[in-house]
Amino acid sequence: MESNRRLWLKQISLGVAGIGLANFKSFARPTQDFFTISPDNLPIKLSSNENPYGPSPLARTAMIDNINISNRYNWQLTSELIETLAKINNVAADNILMGAGSTEILDLVARFSALQKGSLIIADPSYAYWTNTAQKLGLIKITVPLTADKKLNLDAMLKAIKPDTKLIYVCNPNNPTGTICDRNKLIKFITEATKKAMVLVDEAYLEFTDQQSLSSLVIENKNLIVVKTFSKIYGLAGARIGYAIANTKTIEQLSELQSWVNGSISVPSTAAALASLKDEKFASDTHSLNQKARQFTIERLEKLNLVCIPSYSNFIYFSLTNYKKDFFEQLKINNIIGTKIYEEQGKWTRITVGSMQEMQKFISAIE
Ligand SMILES: Cc1ncc(COP(=O)(O)O)c(C=O)c1O
């Protein structure tokens, strides 16, 4: 367990000395306890897979310090962030493209694929909001059902590729089910699928697992794009920072569709991202607190006789088939924001893993 944790830390941590952080005035950890829960009068938001503890203390300080210099564009800070991300992901700076959240990158990829016209493939259910834009731009959406145990059906996705397929989206771990692909199987899938189309691997939740990123594969494979975000483990959803990792040629092509290349992220957000990468403790605490709260919630849901899918993320997919009360009404009267039914058959819903106290309140609300 401990070696897993160390491996995980190594995967996500900076691991590079001497990265310049000239614009940060202070890295002092504020004394305030940031691991507190929402006050009683606020709703408990368990709908968007946000980090209940973030932003990290170092990121908060960096944001505040950098408000004062937000009258200026800051190319240097963006370059520092890109260099840092390149080192973490074992790629070069020109393999990285920054966006205002990974959503901007998903949009860019959708636009890039739509320019070539044809179809896109996505599992169902998966993270599909961005496909509305893709469809509006003319791409035909082909959906591939998950396996019975709610995993991506990579074989079926491979078979679904048509001569006109331009893009295949792989969410790993998958939102909303929290399942993960076996890494070797995924690499085999990518090897085959990228002979025919672009594969986009969305690693929004990968830092909640012990699995290594596929980022370094992009060096050899111009048909692979890996997308990452600061919105989840780093707790910066509202700061809007994400990025693509891809072959230099692919980054160049995507850049042509971004009017200001790497220019969408504000100075405080860029500073926050850099500081977050330094705050190893925060990411590691989030990782272990999430594991504990997730395990507690799954155990309690199972005690209520509700079937849960094993989760590798900060959310849980479970079935309301055996639930006797009105689940959504119970949430409403207890001031808790949940999601929806994702699959009518089996009445599958998703709940974000908040802090332990939030999850205790969630369980009391539905018991
Ligand atoms: C799988 C996945 N990808 C991308 C996003 C978008 O994240 P953001 O635009 O905040 O980086 C989300 C948000 O919940 C997500 O679940």
The ligand as an SDF file (V2000), in Angstrom:
LIG
                    3D

 16 16  0  0  0  0  0  0  0  0999 V2000
  -13.9990   13.2380  -17.7900 C   0  0  0  0  0  0  0  0  0  0  0  0
  -14.0060   14.7130  -17.7570 C   0  0  0  0  0  0  0  0  0  0  0  0
  -13.3270   15.3880  -18.6850 N   0  0  0  0  0  0  0  0  0  0  0  0
  -13.3180   16.7260  -18.7010 C   0  0  0  0  0  0  0  0  0  0  0  0
  -14.0150   17.4600  -17.7650 C   0  0  0  0  0  0  0  0  0  0  0  0
  -13.9930   18.9500  -17.8600 C   0  0  0  0  0  0  0  0  0  0  0  0
  -13.1700   19.4710  -16.8760 O   0  0  0  0  0  0  0  0  0  0  0  0
  -12.5330   20.9040  -16.9270 P   0  0  0  0  0  0  0  0  0  0  0  0
  -13.0200   21.6310  -18.1170 O   0  0  0  0  0  0  0  0  0  0  0  0
  -12.9240   21.5440  -15.6460 O   0  0  0  0  0  0  0  0  0  0  0  0
  -11.0570   20.6300  -17.0090 O   0  0  0  0  0  0  0  0  0  0  0  0
  -14.7360   16.8030  -16.7680 C   0  0  0  0  0  0  0  0  0  0  0  0
  -15.4970   17.5630  -15.7780 C   0  0  0  0  0  0  0  0  0  0  0  0
  -16.1620   17.0720  -14.9100 O   0  0  0  0  0  0  0  0  0  0  0  0
  -14.7410   15.3870  -16.7790 C   0  0  0  0  0  0  0  0  0  0  0  0
  -15.4410   14.6990  -15.8760 O   0  0  0  0  0  0  0  0  0  0  0  0
  1  2  1  0
  2  3  1  0
  2 15  2  0
  3  4  2  0
  4  5  1  0
  5  6  1  0
  5 12  2  0
  6  7  1  0
  7  8  1  0
  8  9  2  0
  8 10  1  0
  8 11  1  0
 12 13  1  0
 12 15  1  0
 13 14  2  0
 15 16  1  0
M  END
$$$$
